[in-house]
């Protein structure tokens, strides 16, 4: 799991650190407080500085982002920093049964490369059968399953590239979320970042999706920014 982030000179953060829950972490705050930039800092370690749009990024001071992971009997620190405008990785492995660093080597943490879900995403090319497969595997409560399957079954499949005709912004968001979540489960990913969660959802849909994410968080760590 991702345990902690430490940030220097990224977006609005001069210095900042935050610990995360094992299952779901919900981030709330005023507009402009840096919620999206916090997700951007996590994503930047894996994908680079521009993976999520970040405002007011310092171009003078050295950027430093550290992610600390706990994997089985190991603690792993992954660092992305900028020196003269360049970015690089450093992976550190330390046994938590020892007080000293026992090894320093590159390791593969690819399963923790986050899937980023944003309300402005527009791609809906996903496999409805795959979505249904994972919904059934999650063994959701009857009312949650009925609500989600009702939306899926109401969608009309067009003849173009498995795209789907959507009738409301709320339905579009729900289907997009389901598609990306099913991909994450199928690909055995371990971390999902959800920005601007909620969007055009009514209170009932909002609570249904939170329950869905709670079920998924038994397999995947979820970090949510709520609008």
C-alpha positions in Angstrom: 0.0 0.0 0.0 1.0 3.6 -0.4 1.6 4.8 3.1 2.8 8.4 2.8 3.8 11.2 0.4 6.3 14.0 1.1 6.4 16.9 -1.3 8.7 19.9 -1.8 8.2 22.6 -4.4 5.4 21.0 -6.4 2.3 22.9 -7.4 1.1 25.0 -4.4 3.2 22.9 -2.0 6.4 24.4 -0.6 6.6 21.5 1.9 3.8 19.0 2.6 3.3 15.5 3.7 0.3 13.2 4.1 -0.4 9.6 5.2 -3.0 7.4 3.5 -5.4 4.7 4.7 -5.0 1.1 3.6 -8.3 1.0 1.8 -9.9 4.4 1.0 -8.6 7.9 1.6 -11.1 10.7 1.0 -9.6 14.2 0.4 -11.8 17.3 0.8 -11.1 21.0 0.9 -11.8 24.4 -0.6 -11.3 25.2 -4.2 -7.7 26.0 -4.8 -6.4 24.2 -1.7 -4.3 21.8 -3.7 -6.5 18.6 -3.8 -5.9 17.8 -7.5 -2.3 18.8 -7.2 -1.8 16.3 -4.5 -3.0 13.5 -6.8 -0.8 15.1 -9.5 2.2 14.7 -7.2 1.5 11.0 -6.8 1.0 10.5 -10.6 4.1 12.6 -11.4 6.4 10.1 -9.6 5.3 7.4 -12.1 4.3 9.4 -15.2 6.1 12.8 -15.1 5.2 16.3 -13.9 2.4 16.9 -16.5 0.3 13.7 -15.8 -2.3 15.9 -14.0 -2.4 19.6 -14.7 -0.6 21.4 -11.9 -0.8 25.2 -11.4 2.0 27.4 -10.0 4.7 24.8 -10.2 8.0 26.3 -9.2 10.6 26.4 -11.9 13.3 27.8 -9.6 13.5 25.5 -6.6 14.2 21.8 -6.8 11.1 19.6 -6.9 11.2 16.6 -4.6 8.4 14.0 -4.3 8.8 10.9 -2.1 6.3 8.0 -2.0 6.6 5.4 0.7 5.1 2.0 0.1 4.6 -1.0 2.4 4.8 -4.3 0.5 4.7 -7.5 2.5 7.9 -7.4 4.6 9.4 -4.4 2.9 9.2 -0.7 2.9 10.0 1.0 -0.4 10.6 4.7 -1.0 10.3 5.9 -4.6 11.6 9.4 -5.3 11.2 11.7 -8.3 13.1 14.9 -8.2 14.2 17.6 -10.7 17.8 18.7 -11.1 18.4 21.3 -13.8 14.9 20.5 -15.2 15.5 16.8 -15.4 13.6 14.0 -13.6 14.8 10.7 -12.4 13.8 7.8 -10.2 15.4 6.3 -7.1 14.0 3.1 -5.6 15.0 2.2 -2.0 14.3 -1.1 -0.3 14.6 -1.5 3.5 13.6 -4.5 5.5 11.2 -3.4 8.3 12.7 -6.2 10.5 16.0 -4.3 10.6 16.9 -0.8 11.8 19.3 -0.3 8.9 19.2 -0.3 5.2 19.9 -3.9 4.1 19.7 -3.4 0.4 19.7 -0.5 -2.0 18.5 -1.7 -5.4 16.1 -1.0 -8.2 12.8 -2.9 -7.8 9.6 -3.3 -9.9 6.5 -1.7 -8.4 4.6 -1.6 -11.7 1.3 -2.8 -10.1 1.3 0.4 -8.1 1.4 2.6 -11.1 -1.9 4.5 -10.5 -4.9 4.5 -12.8 -6.2 8.1 -12.8 -9.9 8.8 -13.1 -11.0 12.3 -13.8 -14.5 13.7 -14.5 -13.2 15.3 -17.7 -12.2 12.0 -19.2 -14.1 11.3 -22.4 -13.2 7.7 -23.5 -15.9 5.2 -23.1 -14.4 2.4 -25.2 -14.6 -0.5 -22.6 -15.9 -4.0 -22.5 -19.4 -4.1 -20.9 -19.0 -7.9 -20.4 -15.8 -7.3 -18.4 -17.6 -4.7 -16.3 -20.4 -7.2 -15.5 -17.9 -9.9 -14.7 -16.2 -7.9 -12.0 -19.5 -6.5 -10.6 -20.6 -10.1 -10.0 -17.3 -11.1 -8.6 -17.5 -8.2 -6.0 -20.7 -9.8 -4.6 -22.3 -6.4 -4.0 -25.5 -5.9 -2.0 -28.6 -6.5 -4.1 -29.7 -2.8 -4.2 -26.3 -1.7 -5.4 -26.1 -4.4 -8.0 -29.6 -3.7 -9.3 -28.9 0.1 -9.6 -25.6 -0.4 -11.6 -27.0 -3.2 -13.8 -30.0 -1.1 -14.6 -27.8 1.6 -16.0 -25.6 -0.8 -17.9 -28.6 -2.6 -19.5 -30.2 0.7 -20.5 -27.3 1.7 -22.6 -27.7 1.2 -26.3 -24.6 -0.2 -28.1 -23.9 1.5 -31.3 -22.2 0.0 -34.4 -19.0 2.1 -34.0 -16.0 0.8 -32.1 -17.9 -0.5 -29.1 -18.9 3.0 -28.1 -22.0 3.5 -26.1 -24.8 6.0 -26.3 -25.2 7.8 -23.0 -28.3 9.8 -21.9 -27.0 11.9 -19.1 -23.8 13.2 -17.6 -24.4 11.2 -14.5 -24.7 7.9 -16.5 -21.6 8.8 -18.5 -19.6 9.2 -15.3 -20.9 6.0 -13.7 -20.1 3.9 -16.8 -16.7 5.5 -17.3 -15.9 4.8 -13.6 -17.1 1.2 -14.0 -15.1 0.7 -17.1 -11.8 2.0 -15.6 -12.4 0.1 -12.3 -13.0 -3.2 -14.1 -9.8 -2.6 -16.1 -7.9 -2.0 -12.8 -9.3 -5.2 -11.4 -8.5 -7.2 -14.5 -5.0 -5.8 -14.7 -4.4 -6.4 -11.0 -3.5 -2.8 -10.3 -3.1 -1.7 -6.7 -3.8 2.0 -6.7 -6.5 4.2 -8.1 -6.6 8.0 -8.0 -10.1 9.6 -8.5 -10.2 13.3 -9.0 -13.4 15.4 -8.9 -15.5 12.5 -7.7 -19.2 13.1 -7.8 -19.6 15.5 -10.7 -23.3 15.5 -11.8 -24.4 12.7 -9.5 -27.4 12.9 -7.2 -27.0 11.9 -3.6 -28.3 8.4 -4.2 -25.9 7.7 -7.0 -23.1 9.2 -5.0 -23.7 6.9 -2.0 -24.0 3.8 -4.4 -20.6 4.6 -6.0 -19.0 5.1 -2.6 -20.3 1.6 -1.5 -18.9 0.2 -4.8 -15.5 1.8 -4.1 -15.6 0.4 -0.5 -16.0 -3.1 -2.0 -13.2 -2.6 -4.5 -10.9 -1.2 -1.9 -10.5 -4.7 -0.4 -8.4 -5.4 -3.5 -7.2 -1.9 -4.6 -6.2 1.1 -2.6 -8.4 4.1 -3.6 -7.6 7.8 -3.1 -10.5 10.1 -3.8 -10.8 13.9 -4.2 -14.5 14.9 -3.6 -15.7 18.1 -5.3 
